[in-house]
Amino acid sequence: MNDQNQDGNGPFIAPDRSPQTPNEWGVLVIFSFFFALFLCLDLAQDFTPAKLSVPFFLLSWVFLLVLHECGHALMARALGWRILLVSIGHGVVRARMTVRGTPVEFRTLPLSGFVLPLPADLVAPRLKQFLIYAAGPGIELVAVGLLAALLGPEAMLRRSPEIGMIAAQSFSVAALFGAILNLVPFPHRTAEGTAWSDGLGMILCWRIPDEEFRRRNTDDDDNT
């Protein structure tokens, strides 16, 4: 769930392209088919409720992807920044909609996403950028904390045969995994430049020059 892709000196950029050739799509489809097949066979053999933790984890990951991007967007809005786009997923755009004036798009693979904010002013822009980066993993950690407070920390850590508790535990594991992964500071290459994880963005945003924030603010004014 790497977000807010940005090269160090320019605008935010979109993630890598989706599979485009028949061979690439064929590999993806075959891999997905056999993964789903083996998962179903494993669930059917000597079924126990505990085996539902894997599908619950995968479903939680999709929901948490949306929650994660909402965290970035809500923080940007709370700080008065404009949001150009919220993108959910990776690859080809499959659907578009507008939520309270914010363009939202849904892509093929729910593996990652990004938010494109623009500063509305030049008051403490680095601090605001830091808070926007932190809001994605932060909202996931808050969700885990709320579940632990509601169900009890001991119950969350105890093995349970109850499907509802298994779902809550799987959700918490997915949320913690996603938050920790995004807080690890690392760059990665995309088709259009270098993208930052949230953790790396929280570190490097303090080095973004005033001219970059000023340019982005001017671009916002020009497009309004």
N, C-alpha and C positions, 0 to 999 in steps of 0.2 A: 504494500500500500504506500508506495513512494509518492510524494506529493510535491506540489508547487515547484515543478521542474523549472530550472533556471540556469542559464549560463552565468558566469560570474560578472559579465559586463553588458548583458542585454536583457531582453524581455523574457518572460516566462515562455517555455516551449512545451509542445506536446510530447507524449512518450513515443516509443518505437512504433513502427508500422505493424499491422497485423499480417498474418500469412497471406501472400499474394499469388503464388504460383500453385498449380494443381498439386505438385509434390509436397509443398509445405502444408497445404490444407489436408492432403491425404494422411501425412504423418500425424497431424493434430487429431483428425477424426479417429484414426486407428488407435492412437494412444488413449484417447478419451473413452472409446468403446471398451477396450480391454480393461481399463481402470474401473469403469462402472461394472463390467461383468465380474471381475474378481471381487469387487466389493460386495456385490449381491450374493455371490456364491459363499463368501466368508460369513455374511450375515445369516444365510439360510442354514449353514452347517453348525449344529449344536448351538442354536440361537440362545442368547442370554441378553437381557436388557443392556448390559454393559457394552455390548457390541454396537449399540446405537450411538456411542460417543463419537465415532468417526463421521457418520453422516451429520450428526448434530454440529460437530466442529466445522464441517464444510459449509453447512447452511449458515452458521454463525458468522463465518468469514465473509460471506456475501453481505449479510446485514451490517456487519461491522465496517465494511468498506463504505457503505452509504453513511453510516454514523460518523466515521472518521472524516470524510469529506465535508459533512455537515458541520463538524466541529470547526474546521478551517473557515468555512463560509460564515458561520454564525459569529465567530470572533472578528472576522474582517468587517462584517456589518456592524457589530457592536462598537468597533473602533472608528466607524465612519468611512471605511474604505469601500470603494466600488468593486463589485465582482463581475468580471467579464464572462466567466464561464465556470461551471462545475461539471466535471467529466467523471462518470462512473464507469469503470471497466477499462479494457485495453483492446485496441484493434479498431475495426470498422465501426463507425457510428450507426446504430440500429434505430434509435428513437431520440427525439428531441421534445422538450417541453419547457415551459416557463413557470417558475415557482416564485411568486411575489416579486416579479420583475427580474428574477435571476435566470439566465439561460442554463438549462441542465440537459446534458446528453448522456445516453446510455450506449456503451460499446459492447462488443461481442463477448469478451472474456472478463468476468468479474474478479480480476486478480490485482488490479491497482487502479489508481485514479489520480486526479489532480484538480487544483483550484487555481484560477487566474485572478488574483486581486490587483487593484490599482490604488495607489494612495490618493486620498482626497485632499490632503494637506501635507505640509512638511514639518509638522510638530512631532518630535520624537519618532521619526519614521523607523529607525532601527529597532527600537523597543516594540513598536507595533508589529513590525515584521517578525520579530522573535515570538511574540505572543500568538501570532497567526500560525506559525510553524508548530508551536507547542500545543495548540488547541486540538490538533488531530489525535495524537497519542494521549493527550490529556483527557479527552472525552471518553476514550476507551477505558482508561484507568478509573475514571469517575463511575462508569457503568459497573465495573467490577466491584467497586466500593459500595455502591448502592445495593447490589445483589447480596454482598456479604452482610451488610447491615440488615437487610430484609430477612434473609434466611438463616443468618448466624454463621460466623467464621468456622465453627467446629463442624457444622453440617456441610459446609462447602468443601471441607477437607476430608470428610468421612465417605468411604465407599458406600453407595446406596443402590438398592435394586429399583428404586422409584424412577420412572422415566422422566418425570418433571425435574427431579434433582439432577439426573444425568445430563439433561439438556442445559440446566443452569451451570453445572460444572464445566461442560464442554464449551459453552459460551464464554465463561470466565477464562479458560485456558486459551481459547482463540484470541480473546481481547488482550490478555497479557502478552501472548506471543507477538501479536501485531504491534502493540505499543512498544515493546522492547526492540523489535526488529526496526521499527521506524526511528527509534531514538539512537540507534547505532549510527555514528557519523561516517557515511561513505558516499562517494560519488559513483555514478554509473553513466555509461555512454548511451545516448539515444541517436536516432537517425539525424537529429538536428543540433546536437551539442551535448554538453555535460549537464546531467541532472543531479540534484542534491536530495539525499534523504532528509527527513525532518530534523534528525539530530545534527546533520552537517549544516543544514540551513540555519539552525539555532545558533551555531558557532560562527558561520561565515557571514551571516546577515549584518553583524557589527562592522564588517569591513566594506560593505557596499558604500560607494562614495555618494556624497550629496548630489552630485550631478546626475547620477542614475535615478534617484528618487525624484529629482526635479524634472527629468526628462519624462519619466512615467506619468508624473502628475500633469505635465503639459500635454502629453498624448491623450490623457483622460479628458482634459478640457477641450481639446480639438475634436474628440469623437462625441462629445455631448451634444 
